[in-house]
Amino acid sequence: MSRLRTAVRSAVTLPARVGRVSEFLFRRSDAAFDVYPDDPAEGTVAGPDVGRVLFLGERGELSLGVRTHELSLPAFFARRRAARHGRGTSWSIVSTPSSSVRELPAVVQGHRELLRACELVVVMVGISDALRVMSPLAWEGHLRDTLAALLDALPPGARVLVGAIPPLDNAGSLSRPARIAAGVHGRELNRRTSAVAADHARVDVVGFPEELTRSVWRPEAEEHRYRDTYAVWGAHLADHV
């Protein structure tokens, strides 16, 4: 609680009480279209020389708000990648139980056999940790452990993409003071992410698409809003492979 109050006070001049904990935790269950697909979290885009891609991280960043994984971020990524490179793409999702980076090293260790067949891992995590005000030092430590575990498990030449935390200043389900505080914290975690990735030749950080930052994002019960977001975000990631 004290960390939350400090974050809000440092970002705004209004009293800390306006950045209520319930708002700062994003209230996904009642403010967002709290729907997830129930079909298999994997798919294949046909084509020659099929490459396997694993998406690792926060379920809410990958498939929240759509009823089938064919409309999830990984599916749009795979279609874009196959179209750009003329190769098939097999993709799958492994999510963390509590949507936190702190669990990723253990998740990686539990999927080493799967990782041995991958040529790319896309790490998508951080929204929940930013909203929970995970300390930058803790974030950096868990991310370093995650990348070390991944690079140890992956075959030589395989790469890792880390998706940056979106600008939470635009999360319309939060009050303005809470949005500002969340945005400040998210940017600091992104700065730490870039510093960690710079130590690894096979790791790249990909920023959030600029075109998705131009207006305040207000989650509504409309699947097409999530689908359209994943289409842009997935293509943006694929263009950086």
ZITAPE-V605414 format. One record per backbone hydrogen bond with DSSP energy under -0.5 kcal/mol. CO is the residue of the C=O (numbers start at 1). NH is the residue of the N-H. If there is no record, write none. Layout:
co=CO nh=NH
co=CO nh=NH
This chain:
co=1 nh=5
co=2 nh=6
co=3 nh=7
co=4 nh=8
co=5 nh=9
co=6 nh=10
co=7 nh=11
co=8 nh=11
co=8 nh=12
co=15 nh=18
co=16 nh=19
co=18 nh=20
co=20 nh=24
co=21 nh=25
co=23 nh=26
co=25 nh=28
co=27 nh=30
co=27 nh=31
co=27 nh=32
co=28 nh=32
co=32 nh=34
co=33 nh=35
co=35 nh=65
co=35 nh=66
co=40 nh=42
co=41 nh=93
co=43 nh=91
co=44 nh=46
co=45 nh=89
co=48 nh=88
co=51 nh=90
co=52 nh=119
co=52 nh=120
co=53 nh=92
co=54 nh=56
co=54 nh=122
co=55 nh=94
co=56 nh=124
co=57 nh=59
co=57 nh=96
co=58 nh=61
co=58 nh=62
co=59 nh=62
co=59 nh=63
co=59 nh=64
co=62 nh=73
co=63 nh=66
co=67 nh=38
co=68 nh=71
co=69 nh=72
co=72 nh=76
co=73 nh=77
co=74 nh=78
co=75 nh=79
co=76 nh=80
co=77 nh=81
co=78 nh=82
co=79 nh=83
co=80 nh=84
co=81 nh=85
co=82 nh=86
co=88 nh=51
co=89 nh=45
co=89 nh=91
co=90 nh=53
co=91 nh=43
co=92 nh=55
co=94 nh=57
co=96 nh=99
co=100 nh=103
co=101 nh=104
co=101 nh=105
co=103 nh=107
co=104 nh=108
co=105 nh=109
co=106 nh=110
co=108 nh=111
co=109 nh=112
co=111 nh=115
co=112 nh=116
co=114 nh=117
co=115 nh=118
co=115 nh=155
co=118 nh=155
co=119 nh=159
co=120 nh=54
co=121 nh=123
co=121 nh=161
co=122 nh=56
co=122 nh=124
co=123 nh=125
co=123 nh=163
co=124 nh=58
co=126 nh=130
co=127 nh=131
co=128 nh=132
co=129 nh=134
co=130 nh=133
co=135 nh=139
co=136 nh=140
co=137 nh=141
co=138 nh=142
co=139 nh=143
co=140 nh=144
co=141 nh=145
co=142 nh=146
co=143 nh=147
co=144 nh=148
co=145 nh=149
co=146 nh=150
co=147 nh=151
co=148 nh=152
co=149 nh=153
co=150 nh=154
co=155 nh=158
co=159 nh=121
co=160 nh=204
co=161 nh=123
co=161 nh=163
co=162 nh=206
co=163 nh=125
co=166 nh=168
co=167 nh=170
co=168 nh=171
co=170 nh=172
co=170 nh=217
co=171 nh=174
co=175 nh=179
co=176 nh=180
co=177 nh=181
co=178 nh=182
co=179 nh=183
co=180 nh=184
co=181 nh=185
co=182 nh=186
co=183 nh=187
co=184 nh=188
co=185 nh=189
co=186 nh=190
co=187 nh=191
co=188 nh=192
co=189 nh=193
co=190 nh=194
co=191 nh=195
co=192 nh=196
co=193 nh=197
co=194 nh=198
co=196 nh=199
co=197 nh=200
co=200 nh=203
co=202 nh=160
co=204 nh=162
co=205 nh=207
co=206 nh=164
co=209 nh=212
co=210 nh=213
co=216 nh=218
co=217 nh=172
co=217 nh=219
co=220 nh=222
co=222 nh=225
co=222 nh=226
co=223 nh=227
co=224 nh=228
co=225 nh=229
co=226 nh=230
co=227 nh=231
co=228 nh=232
co=229 nh=233
co=230 nh=234
co=231 nh=235
co=232 nh=236
co=233 nh=237
co=234 nh=238
co=235 nh=239
co=237 nh=240
co=238 nh=241
